Amino acid sequence: MAEDKNIPHYMVTDHSSDLKACISKVERLSNCIEIANLINSELSIGKLLSNVMQATKKAFLADAVSMLLIDDKTGDLTFQIAIGDVGDKIKEIYRLKKGQGIAGLVAETGTPINIEDAYLHPKFSTDYDKRTNYRTRAMLCVPLQARGKIIGVIQVINKLVKPFTFSNEELEMLITISSSAAVAIDTAKMHKFILQRETLERDLNLAKEVQESFLPKELPFIENYKFAALNQPALEIGGDFYNFFKLPANKLGIVLGDVSGKGISASLFMARLTSDLQYYTLLYPDPKELLTQINNVLCERAKRGMFVTLVYMLLDTIENRVRIANAGHMFPIYSDDEGTRLLGHNNKKGPPLGIIPDIEYEQEIFELEENSSITIYTDGVIEAKNYNGELFDIKRLLKVIKAQPNDPDLIVKKITRSVDKFTTTEGRSDDLTLLVFSTN
């Protein structure tokens, strides 16, 4: 029978390949959604990275996955997560410079790579395979980028099913995952930073409260005497301190000091020293004996080179006389109707406390005239700098005190205002502490 040319032929098309491609796309989309949900559900960096990489290994049917992040200090790539048979070994030995190896290349250029055989790539090094008895073949490597900055790379290694290589669609999928992961890592880091800052602020506030609790809550009230004091740390807390110790026979112990360093360590050192002084002033009221004993105590427990300079005075409120011992501190300033001068001699000044054990400190005795004042201060006053790098220095301080009547409150205010005005553009970088008392 002849073929009828008028009868059309209907082509039979096999749609199975299209269906498989569609199913594959749906699976990839589903995997992306699953990983995105993981990324958005966790703020802990460790858990976040582990969850994402486990899900990525499963989604890509890969033998191994890894994530390397850039070390902010060195710029090197370091393993954060390595999942696979040799993951632990790789984490111990693997550290890359930018530009070194395939991961280093991607971190440097920001260009994703799909490699069918890593051994054929000029940047690939077989050293780590040899050290771990592993064979790297197919590889995807894409950058992690957040806020325009590359923070690391993700690698997917060795496809476990035929054709044992990764498709370009899978590369696009990994790029999508890395984009979300990078943002999440950046967010997690910021969250961690905020928590650390909040913890530090709580610690600082607590240390500040502890420090303030060791400062006098009120000034001494003694007939014919007037007192004023000020403590202003450059940071939230500092190492400057002052205190008063009421002693028998109308005596008053007065101390002002400066612990080396700043921050919590200086504050805690100061707090313990204040406790020591409260105890030892009762046993050794004489200034030279007191400083000798305190110095030995501090030398025995000295850590990290911390020391303290201070002036200790024993004021006789009946005889109007002071005994002064100086441990490496600035000389007090004495002011009366005849003028203003430094109180003390260099050959009587001892070294700071906590440096040299078994030192015998000396003391000096001074009579106080009527309407006289003594000002004790820390180096935050005379070492304050202006925009030209000039120091406030002792001459300016003497001039400020000389211009004031012997009113402790006014002296403290004038000194503070003068220092603040002098350092207007630079601001003070050191603690500022003042203690002034006068006879009336």
PEMO-V356004 format. One record per residue. N is the residue number from 1. RES is the residue in one small letter. D_CENTER is the distance of its C-alpha to the mean C-alpha in Angstrom with 1 decimal. Layout:
# PEMO-V356004
n=N res=RES d_center=D_CENTER
n=N res=RES d_center=D_CENTER
This chain:
# PEMO-V356004
n=1 res=m d_center=95.7
n=2 res=a d_center=94.3
n=3 res=e d_center=90.8
n=4 res=d d_center=90.6
n=5 res=k d_center=88.6
n=6 res=n d_center=88.2
n=7 res=i d_center=86.1
n=8 res=p d_center=82.4
n=9 res=h d_center=80.2
n=10 res=y d_center=77.0
n=11 res=m d_center=74.1
n=12 res=v d_center=72.3
n=13 res=t d_center=68.5
n=14 res=d d_center=66.1
n=15 res=h d_center=63.1
n=16 res=s d_center=61.3
n=17 res=s d_center=59.0
n=18 res=d d_center=58.0
n=19 res=l d_center=57.4
n=20 res=k d_center=55.2
n=21 res=a d_center=53.1
n=22 res=c d_center=52.8
n=23 res=i d_center=51.8
n=24 res=s d_center=49.3
n=25 res=k d_center=47.7
n=26 res=v d_center=47.6
n=27 res=e d_center=46.0
n=28 res=r d_center=43.3
n=29 res=l d_center=42.7
n=30 res=s d_center=42.6
n=31 res=n d_center=40.0
n=32 res=c d_center=37.9
n=33 res=i d_center=38.1
n=34 res=e d_center=37.3
n=35 res=i d_center=34.2
n=36 res=a d_center=33.1
n=37 res=n d_center=33.6
n=38 res=l d_center=31.3
n=39 res=i d_center=28.6
n=40 res=n d_center=28.8
n=41 res=s d_center=28.9
n=42 res=e d_center=25.6
n=43 res=l d_center=21.9
n=44 res=s d_center=20.7
n=45 res=i d_center=20.1
n=46 res=g d_center=21.8
n=47 res=k d_center=24.9
n=48 res=l d_center=25.1
n=49 res=l d_center=25.4
n=50 res=s d_center=27.8
n=51 res=n d_center=30.0
n=52 res=v d_center=30.2
n=53 res=m d_center=31.2
n=54 res=q d_center=33.7
n=55 res=a d_center=35.3
n=56 res=t d_center=35.4
n=57 res=k d_center=37.1
n=58 res=k d_center=39.7
n=59 res=a d_center=40.3
n=60 res=f d_center=41.0
n=61 res=l d_center=43.0
n=62 res=a d_center=40.9
n=63 res=d d_center=40.7
n=64 res=a d_center=37.0
n=65 res=v d_center=33.9
n=66 res=s d_center=30.5
n=67 res=m d_center=27.3
n=68 res=l d_center=25.1
n=69 res=l d_center=21.8
n=70 res=i d_center=20.4
n=71 res=d d_center=17.5
n=72 res=d d_center=15.1
n=73 res=k d_center=14.5
n=74 res=t d_center=18.2
n=75 res=g d_center=20.1
n=76 res=d d_center=22.1
n=77 res=l d_center=23.6
n=78 res=t d_center=22.8
n=79 res=f d_center=24.7
n=80 res=q d_center=23.2
n=81 res=i d_center=26.6
n=82 res=a d_center=30.0
n=83 res=i d_center=32.9
n=84 res=g d_center=36.3
n=85 res=d d_center=38.2
n=86 res=v d_center=36.1
n=87 res=g d_center=32.7
n=88 res=d d_center=31.1
n=89 res=k d_center=32.5
n=90 res=i d_center=31.3
n=91 res=k d_center=27.7
n=92 res=e d_center=27.8
n=93 res=i d_center=29.4
n=94 res=y d_center=28.5
n=95 res=r d_center=26.0
n=96 res=l d_center=27.2
n=97 res=k d_center=26.6
n=98 res=k d_center=27.1
n=99 res=g d_center=30.9
n=100 res=q d_center=31.6
n=101 res=g d_center=33.9
n=102 res=i d_center=34.7
n=103 res=a d_center=31.2
n=104 res=g d_center=29.8
n=105 res=l d_center=32.7
n=106 res=v d_center=32.0
n=107 res=a d_center=28.3
n=108 res=e d_center=29.3
n=109 res=t d_center=32.3
n=110 res=g d_center=31.4
n=111 res=t d_center=35.0
n=112 res=p d_center=35.9
n=113 res=i d_center=38.3
n=114 res=n d_center=41.1
n=115 res=i d_center=42.6
n=116 res=e d_center=45.8
n=117 res=d d_center=45.6
n=118 res=a d_center=42.4
n=119 res=y d_center=44.4
n=120 res=l d_center=46.1
n=121 res=h d_center=43.0
n=122 res=p d_center=42.4
n=123 res=k d_center=38.6
n=124 res=f d_center=38.8
n=125 res=s d_center=38.4
n=126 res=t d_center=40.4
n=127 res=d d_center=38.4
n=128 res=y d_center=36.3
n=129 res=d d_center=39.4
n=130 res=k d_center=41.2
n=131 res=r d_center=38.4
n=132 res=t d_center=38.4
n=133 res=n d_center=42.1
n=134 res=y d_center=41.4
n=135 res=r d_center=43.2
n=136 res=t d_center=41.4
n=137 res=r d_center=43.9
n=138 res=a d_center=43.2
n=139 res=m d_center=39.7
n=140 res=l d_center=37.9
n=141 res=c d_center=34.6
n=142 res=v d_center=32.8
n=143 res=p d_center=29.5
n=144 res=l d_center=26.8
n=145 res=q d_center=26.0
n=146 res=a d_center=23.8
n=147 res=r d_center=23.8
n=148 res=g d_center=25.8
n=149 res=k d_center=23.5
n=150 res=i d_center=24.5
n=151 res=i d_center=21.9
n=152 res=g d_center=24.3
n=153 res=v d_center=27.9
n=154 res=i d_center=30.1
n=155 res=q d_center=33.1
n=156 res=v d_center=36.2
n=157 res=i d_center=38.6
n=158 res=n d_center=42.3
n=159 res=k d_center=44.3
n=160 res=l d_center=46.2
n=161 res=v d_center=49.3
n=162 res=k d_center=51.7
n=163 res=p d_center=51.5
n=164 res=f d_center=48.4
n=165 res=t d_center=46.7
n=166 res=f d_center=44.5
n=167 res=s d_center=46.0
n=168 res=n d_center=44.7
n=169 res=e d_center=44.5
n=170 res=e d_center=42.1
n=171 res=l d_center=40.0
n=172 res=e d_center=39.9
n=173 res=m d_center=39.0
n=174 res=l d_center=36.0
n=175 res=i d_center=34.9
n=176 res=t d_center=35.0
n=177 res=i d_center=33.1
n=178 res=s d_center=30.4
n=179 res=s d_center=30.0
n=180 res=s d_center=29.4
n=181 res=a d_center=27.2
n=182 res=a d_center=24.9
n=183 res=v d_center=24.5
n=184 res=a d_center=23.9
n=185 res=i d_center=21.2
n=186 res=d d_center=19.5
n=187 res=t d_center=19.9
n=188 res=a d_center=18.7
n=189 res=k d_center=15.4
n=190 res=m d_center=15.0
n=191 res=h d_center=16.1
n=192 res=k d_center=13.6
n=193 res=f d_center=10.7
n=194 res=i d_center=12.5
n=195 res=l d_center=13.0
n=196 res=q d_center=9.5
n=197 res=r d_center=8.8
n=198 res=e d_center=12.1
n=199 res=t d_center=11.5
n=200 res=l d_center=8.5
n=201 res=e d_center=10.9
n=202 res=r d_center=13.7
n=203 res=d d_center=12.2
n=204 res=l d_center=11.6
n=205 res=n d_center=15.1
n=206 res=l d_center=16.6
n=207 res=a d_center=15.3
n=208 res=k d_center=16.7
n=209 res=e d_center=19.9
n=210 res=v d_center=20.2
n=211 res=q d_center=19.8
n=212 res=e d_center=22.3
n=213 res=s d_center=24.6
n=214 res=f d_center=25.0
n=215 res=l d_center=26.0
n=216 res=p d_center=29.7
n=217 res=k d_center=30.7
n=218 res=e d_center=33.7
n=219 res=l d_center=35.2
n=220 res=p d_center=38.2
n=221 res=f d_center=41.6
n=222 res=i d_center=44.1
n=223 res=e d_center=47.4
n=224 res=n d_center=47.6
n=225 res=y d_center=43.8
n=226 res=k d_center=41.1
n=227 res=f d_center=37.3
n=228 res=a d_center=34.3
n=229 res=a d_center=30.6
n=230 res=l d_center=27.3
n=231 res=n d_center=23.6
n=232 res=q d_center=21.1
n=233 res=p d_center=17.4
n=234 res=a d_center=15.8
n=235 res=l d_center=12.6
n=236 res=e d_center=13.3
n=237 res=i d_center=14.1
n=238 res=g d_center=15.3
n=239 res=g d_center=17.6
n=240 res=d d_center=20.9
n=241 res=f d_center=23.6
n=242 res=y d_center=27.3
n=243 res=n d_center=30.0
n=244 res=f d_center=33.7
n=245 res=f d_center=35.9
n=246 res=k d_center=39.4
n=247 res=l d_center=41.8
n=248 res=p d_center=45.5
n=249 res=a d_center=48.2
n=250 res=n d_center=46.7
n=251 res=k d_center=43.7
n=252 res=l d_center=40.1
n=253 res=g d_center=37.1
n=254 res=i d_center=34.6
n=255 res=v d_center=31.2
n=256 res=l d_center=28.4
n=257 res=g d_center=25.6
n=258 res=d d_center=22.3
n=259 res=v d_center=19.9
n=260 res=s d_center=18.2
n=261 res=g d_center=14.5
n=262 res=k d_center=12.5
n=263 res=g d_center=10.4
n=264 res=i d_center=11.4
n=265 res=s d_center=13.0
n=266 res=a d_center=15.1
n=267 res=s d_center=16.0
n=268 res=l d_center=17.2
n=269 res=f d_center=19.0
n=270 res=m d_center=20.7
n=271 res=a d_center=21.8
n=272 res=r d_center=23.4
n=273 res=l d_center=25.0
n=274 res=t d_center=26.5
n=275 res=s d_center=28.1
n=276 res=d d_center=29.5
n=277 res=l d_center=31.0
n=278 res=q d_center=32.6
n=279 res=y d_center=34.3
n=280 res=y d_center=35.3
n=281 res=t d_center=36.6
n=282 res=l d_center=39.4
n=283 res=l d_center=40.3
n=284 res=y d_center=40.0
n=285 res=p d_center=40.5
n=286 res=d d_center=41.4
n=287 res=p d_center=38.4
n=288 res=k d_center=39.0
n=289 res=e d_center=39.4
n=290 res=l d_center=36.4
n=291 res=l d_center=34.0
n=292 res=t d_center=35.7
n=293 res=q d_center=35.1
n=294 res=i d_center=31.5
n=295 res=n d_center=30.8
n=296 res=n d_center=32.2
n=297 res=v d_center=30.2
n=298 res=l d_center=26.9
n=299 res=c d_center=28.0
n=300 res=e d_center=28.9
n=301 res=r d_center=25.4
n=302 res=a d_center=23.3
n=303 res=k d_center=20.2
n=304 res=r d_center=17.9
n=305 res=g d_center=20.1
n=306 res=m d_center=19.3
n=307 res=f d_center=22.2
n=308 res=v d_center=23.5
n=309 res=t d_center=26.0
n=310 res=l d_center=28.3
n=311 res=v d_center=31.7
n=312 res=y d_center=33.9
n=313 res=m d_center=37.1
n=314 res=l d_center=40.0
n=315 res=l d_center=41.9
n=316 res=d d_center=45.5
n=317 res=t d_center=46.2
n=318 res=i d_center=50.0
n=319 res=e d_center=50.5
n=320 res=n d_center=47.8
n=321 res=r d_center=46.4
n=322 res=v d_center=42.9
n=323 res=r d_center=42.0
n=324 res=i d_center=38.8
n=325 res=a d_center=36.8
n=326 res=n d_center=34.0
n=327 res=a d_center=31.2
n=328 res=g d_center=29.9
n=329 res=h d_center=29.2
n=330 res=m d_center=30.7
n=331 res=f d_center=34.2
n=332 res=p d_center=35.0
n=333 res=i d_center=37.2
n=334 res=y d_center=40.6
n=335 res=s d_center=42.6
n=336 res=d d_center=46.2
n=337 res=d d_center=49.3
n=338 res=e d_center=49.8
n=339 res=g d_center=46.4
n=340 res=t d_center=42.8
n=341 res=r d_center=41.6
n=342 res=l d_center=39.1
n=343 res=l d_center=39.8
n=344 res=g d_center=39.8
n=345 res=h d_center=40.7
n=346 res=n d_center=38.7
n=347 res=n d_center=40.8
n=348 res=k d_center=39.9
n=349 res=k d_center=36.2
n=350 res=g d_center=34.5
n=351 res=p d_center=31.2
n=352 res=p d_center=27.9
n=353 res=l d_center=27.8
n=354 res=g d_center=26.4
n=355 res=i d_center=27.3
n=356 res=i d_center=31.0
n=357 res=p d_center=32.9
n=358 res=d d_center=36.4
n=359 res=i d_center=36.4
n=360 res=e d_center=39.0
n=361 res=y d_center=37.8
n=362 res=e d_center=40.3
n=363 res=q d_center=40.9
n=364 res=e d_center=42.9
n=365 res=i d_center=45.0
n=366 res=f d_center=45.4
n=367 res=e d_center=47.9
n=368 res=l d_center=46.7
n=369 res=e d_center=49.2
n=370 res=e d_center=49.8
n=371 res=n d_center=47.6
n=372 res=s d_center=45.0
n=373 res=s d_center=41.2
n=374 res=i d_center=38.4
n=375 res=t d_center=34.9
n=376 res=i d_center=32.0
n=377 res=y d_center=28.6
n=378 res=t d_center=25.4
n=379 res=d d_center=24.5
n=380 res=g d_center=22.5
n=381 res=v d_center=26.1
n=382 res=i d_center=27.8
n=383 res=e d_center=24.9
n=384 res=a d_center=24.0
n=385 res=k d_center=24.6
n=386 res=n d_center=26.5
n=387 res=y d_center=26.5
n=388 res=n d_center=28.7
n=389 res=g d_center=26.4
n=390 res=e d_center=28.9
n=391 res=l d_center=28.1
n=392 res=f d_center=29.4
n=393 res=d d_center=30.9
n=394 res=i d_center=33.3
n=395 res=k d_center=36.3
n=396 res=r d_center=35.0
n=397 res=l d_center=33.9
n=398 res=l d_center=37.4
n=399 res=k d_center=39.0
n=400 res=v d_center=37.2
n=401 res=i d_center=38.2
n=402 res=k d_center=41.7
n=403 res=a d_center=42.2
n=404 res=q d_center=41.5
n=405 res=p d_center=43.9
n=406 res=n d_center=42.9
n=407 res=d d_center=41.1
n=408 res=p d_center=37.7
n=409 res=d d_center=36.5
n=410 res=l d_center=37.6
n=411 res=i d_center=36.1
n=412 res=v d_center=32.6
n=413 res=k d_center=32.9
n=414 res=k d_center=34.4
n=415 res=i d_center=31.8
n=416 res=t d_center=28.9
n=417 res=r d_center=30.7
n=418 res=s d_center=31.5
n=419 res=v d_center=28.0
n=420 res=d d_center=26.7
n=421 res=k d_center=29.7
n=422 res=f d_center=29.1
n=423 res=t d_center=25.5
n=424 res=t d_center=26.2
n=425 res=t d_center=25.0
n=426 res=e d_center=22.0
n=427 res=g d_center=20.7
n=428 res=r d_center=19.8
n=429 res=s d_center=16.8
n=430 res=d d_center=17.7
n=431 res=d d_center=18.7
n=432 res=l d_center=22.4
n=433 res=t d_center=24.8
n=434 res=l d_center=28.5
n=435 res=l d_center=31.4
n=436 res=v d_center=34.9
n=437 res=f d_center=38.2
n=438 res=s d_center=41.8
n=439 res=t d_center=45.4
n=440 res=n d_center=47.8
